[in-house]
Amino acid sequence: MAKYRVLKGLDYPPNKRAEVGAVVEDLPATAIKWLLEDGIIEDATKPVKVEVVEPVVEVPVVVPVEETPVAKGFDPEATDGDGDGFLQDGTQFQRPVEEK
């Protein structure tokens, strides 16, 4: 007897139900033609159709960071030239020398 894979849930006589993916072989012979035509069932001897969906990869938008006026003139490699324990004396970036 022929086997059919159910593609859409199906109620059929006598009081039976087949869910998507089920393989049945007791469908009424008079209904098989139109069930195949309407895409409700398919021949179970054929391989299952698998639709492969390629993932969509979004390219991130990189927004350049503008240098702020506060950062201009800052010297992370400053040295304590006068030996008073402070770097960049007399500027807004004056800071104590860090112990290393």
Backbone as CSV, one residue per row, in Angstrom:
resi,resn,N_x,N_y,N_z,CA_x,CA_y,CA_z,C_x,C_y,C_z
1,MET,0.852,-1.179,0.000,0.000,0.000,0.000,0.894,1.238,0.000
2,ALA,0.477,2.273,-0.706,1.257,3.509,-0.825,1.261,4.278,0.490
3,LYS,2.385,4.949,0.740,2.517,5.761,1.951,2.614,7.219,1.547
4,TYR,1.978,8.075,2.355,1.960,9.503,2.071,2.363,10.281,3.310
5,ARG,3.147,11.351,3.108,3.583,12.239,4.185,2.606,13.403,4.242
6,VAL,2.109,13.708,5.427,1.134,14.780,5.620,1.865,16.114,5.716
7,LEU,1.448,17.076,4.875,2.070,18.403,4.859,1.223,19.444,5.578
8,LYS,-0.072,19.171,5.718,-1.002,20.034,6.459,-1.896,19.112,7.265
9,GLY,-2.187,19.483,8.503,-3.038,18.649,9.353,-4.283,18.183,8.603
10,LEU,-4.702,16.963,8.863,-5.737,16.358,8.039,-6.640,15.448,8.874
11,ASP,-7.960,15.676,8.775,-8.951,14.763,9.349,-9.494,13.921,8.208
12,TYR,-9.594,12.611,8.424,-10.125,11.741,7.370,-10.891,10.583,8.002
13,PRO,-11.791,9.991,7.219,-12.633,8.930,7.780,-11.829,7.654,8.018
14,PRO,-12.229,6.847,8.950,-13.315,7.031,9.926,-12.771,7.659,11.213
15,ASN,-13.034,8.914,11.458,-12.650,9.647,12.673,-11.157,9.578,12.968
16,LYS,-10.327,9.869,11.974,-8.868,9.842,12.159,-8.299,11.233,11.929
17,ARG,-7.118,11.458,12.501,-6.420,12.742,12.356,-4.953,12.443,12.097
18,ALA,-4.366,13.146,11.123,-2.937,13.035,10.836,-2.336,14.432,10.920
19,GLU,-1.286,14.565,11.711,-0.619,15.866,11.874,0.523,15.995,10.877
20,VAL,1.025,17.210,10.727,2.116,17.510,9.802,3.314,16.610,10.093
21,GLY,3.852,16.000,9.044,5.015,15.137,9.165,4.696,13.666,9.338
22,ALA,3.445,13.348,9.673,3.068,11.940,9.849,3.060,11.232,8.499
23,VAL,3.391,9.953,8.502,3.318,9.134,7.300,2.135,8.188,7.481
24,VAL,1.185,8.268,6.551,-0.035,7.457,6.639,-0.168,6.597,5.391
25,GLU,-0.893,5.490,5.532,-1.123,4.629,4.375,-2.580,4.182,4.278
26,ASP,-3.434,4.786,5.118,-4.839,4.381,5.119,-5.788,5.495,4.666
27,LEU,-5.301,6.386,3.801,-6.159,7.447,3.278,-7.156,6.855,2.280
28,PRO,-8.340,7.452,2.183,-9.311,6.977,1.199,-8.750,7.137,-0.214
29,ALA,-8.831,6.097,-1.014,-8.273,6.110,-2.372,-8.884,7.212,-3.227
30,THR,-10.142,7.560,-2.985,-10.813,8.588,-3.789,-10.294,9.993,-3.474
31,ALA,-9.618,10.182,-2.341,-9.156,11.506,-1.940,-7.685,11.755,-2.270
32,ILE,-6.940,10.717,-2.557,-5.486,10.851,-2.734,-5.126,11.822,-3.850
33,LYS,-5.803,11.758,-4.980,-5.475,12.621,-6.113,-5.585,14.096,-5.743
34,TRP,-6.719,14.505,-5.175,-6.875,15.924,-4.878,-6.037,16.355,-3.675
35,LEU,-5.754,15.448,-2.737,-4.869,15.794,-1.618,-3.446,16.066,-2.118
36,LEU,-2.998,15.280,-3.093,-1.684,15.515,-3.711,-1.677,16.832,-4.477
37,GLU,-2.716,17.079,-5.283,-2.800,18.311,-6.090,-2.838,19.565,-5.225
38,ASP,-3.526,19.496,-4.094,-3.652,20.662,-3.212,-2.462,20.832,-2.267
39,GLY,-1.482,19.920,-2.345,-0.285,20.042,-1.515,-0.521,19.710,-0.057
40,ILE,-1.542,18.913,0.230,-1.843,18.528,1.605,-1.034,17.293,2.001
41,ILE,-0.754,16.436,1.016,0.083,15.262,1.244,1.118,15.174,0.125
42,GLU,2.145,14.344,0.341,3.117,14.060,-0.709,3.524,12.595,-0.603
43,ASP,4.062,12.074,-1.674,4.506,10.682,-1.711,5.655,10.515,-0.712
44,ALA,5.507,9.604,0.240,6.518,9.408,1.286,7.767,8.710,0.777
45,THR,7.722,8.150,-0.437,8.914,7.487,-0.969,9.900,8.497,-1.542
46,LYS,9.442,9.719,-1.761,10.328,10.779,-2.252,11.022,11.425,-1.054
47,PRO,12.238,11.942,-1.248,12.942,12.595,-0.129,12.208,13.858,0.327
48,VAL,12.352,14.156,1.590,11.712,15.332,2.167,12.355,16.589,1.596
49,LYS,11.515,17.541,1.201,12.023,18.811,0.671,12.419,19.694,1.849
50,VAL,13.682,20.114,1.857,14.176,20.978,2.919,14.580,22.304,2.288
51,GLU,13.982,23.355,2.782,14.313,24.684,2.265,15.425,25.273,3.126
52,VAL,16.533,25.598,2.485,17.665,26.169,3.201,17.584,27.682,3.080
53,VAL,17.566,28.338,4.212,17.505,29.798,4.236,18.861,30.311,4.687
54,GLU,19.484,31.089,3.830,20.788,31.656,4.169,20.607,32.764,5.213
55,PRO,21.449,32.792,6.236,21.325,33.843,7.242,21.723,35.207,6.668
56,VAL,21.052,36.218,7.146,21.365,37.577,6.720,22.374,38.144,7.706
57,VAL,23.520,38.534,7.181,24.570,39.092,8.030,24.582,40.601,7.833
58,GLU,24.328,41.301,8.905,24.334,42.760,8.835,25.732,43.279,9.164
59,VAL,26.200,44.198,8.343,27.512,44.793,8.562,27.343,45.903,9.593
60,PRO,28.105,45.846,10.687,27.959,46.891,11.703,28.416,48.249,11.177
61,VAL,27.715,49.270,11.606,28.065,50.627,11.214,29.057,51.164,12.241
62,VAL,30.211,51.567,11.764,31.241,52.097,12.650,31.213,53.617,12.561
63,VAL,30.927,54.246,13.685,30.879,55.698,13.739,32.197,56.174,14.336
64,PRO,32.950,56.991,13.584,34.230,57.456,14.128,34.014,58.344,15.351
65,VAL,34.887,58.168,16.332,34.813,58.977,17.546,35.652,60.220,17.334
66,GLU,35.016,61.346,17.528,35.751,62.606,17.363,36.511,62.909,18.649
67,GLU,37.669,63.474,18.466,38.473,63.847,19.617,37.840,65.064,20.273
68,THR,37.689,65.015,21.576,37.097,66.141,22.290,38.181,67.163,22.612
69,PRO,37.804,68.426,22.766,38.802,69.458,23.080,39.546,69.168,24.381
70,VAL,38.914,68.474,25.322,39.557,68.177,26.598,40.763,67.266,26.382
71,ALA,40.661,66.346,25.396,41.736,65.392,25.176,42.916,66.003,24.423
72,LYS,42.738,67.135,23.747,43.843,67.744,23.006,44.859,68.305,23.995
73,GLY,46.113,67.997,23.751,47.180,68.489,24.601,47.558,67.535,25.720
74,PHE,46.765,66.506,25.955,47.088,65.525,26.993,48.220,64.645,26.507
75,ASP,49.229,64.453,27.342,50.380,63.627,26.993,50.464,62.469,27.986
76,PRO,50.043,61.258,27.549,50.091,60.142,28.479,51.523,59.737,28.847
77,GLU,52.516,60.177,28.055,53.911,59.821,28.308,54.690,60.972,28.962
78,ALA,53.976,61.919,29.562,54.632,63.087,30.164,55.592,62.667,31.282
79,THR,56.657,63.458,31.442,57.630,63.204,32.516,57.677,64.409,33.438
80,ASP,58.110,64.180,34.661,58.208,65.242,35.662,59.566,65.932,35.501
81,GLY,59.598,66.940,34.633,60.848,67.620,34.305,61.437,68.424,35.452
82,ASP,60.615,69.022,36.314,61.160,69.870,37.376,61.215,69.161,38.728
83,GLY,60.775,67.888,38.770,60.913,67.091,39.990,59.977,67.472,41.115
84,ASP,58.877,68.185,40.833,57.973,68.585,41.899,56.869,67.558,42.191
85,GLY,56.871,66.433,41.473,55.885,65.384,41.727,54.615,65.512,40.909
86,PHE,54.613,66.480,39.975,53.443,66.658,39.114,53.852,66.600,37.656
87,LEU,52.939,66.075,36.830,53.144,66.013,35.379,52.336,67.103,34.722
88,GLN,52.808,67.622,33.603,52.144,68.663,32.813,51.725,69.843,33.695
89,ASP,52.701,70.368,34.428,52.469,71.495,35.341,51.820,72.679,34.637
90,GLY,50.832,73.293,35.289,50.214,74.518,34.790,49.204,74.298,33.675
91,THR,48.828,73.051,33.378,47.819,72.793,32.349,46.601,72.151,33.006
92,GLN,45.533,72.034,32.232,44.343,71.373,32.767,44.576,69.880,32.986
93,PHE,45.725,69.387,32.508,46.042,67.968,32.643,47.059,67.707,33.753
94,GLN,47.326,68.721,34.571,48.297,68.532,35.657,47.800,67.425,36.575
95,ARG,48.724,66.515,36.938,48.359,65.388,37.786,49.606,64.916,38.539
96,PRO,49.377,64.225,39.634,50.518,63.720,40.392,51.210,62.584,39.645
97,VAL,52.491,62.431,39.901,53.251,61.337,39.294,52.797,60.039,39.960
98,GLU,52.495,59.015,39.139,52.074,57.721,39.707,53.304,56.926,40.100
99,GLU,53.225,56.282,41.241,54.303,55.409,41.696,54.317,54.156,40.839
100,LYS,55.487,53.703,40.424,55.592,52.498,39.600,56.365,51.444,40.317
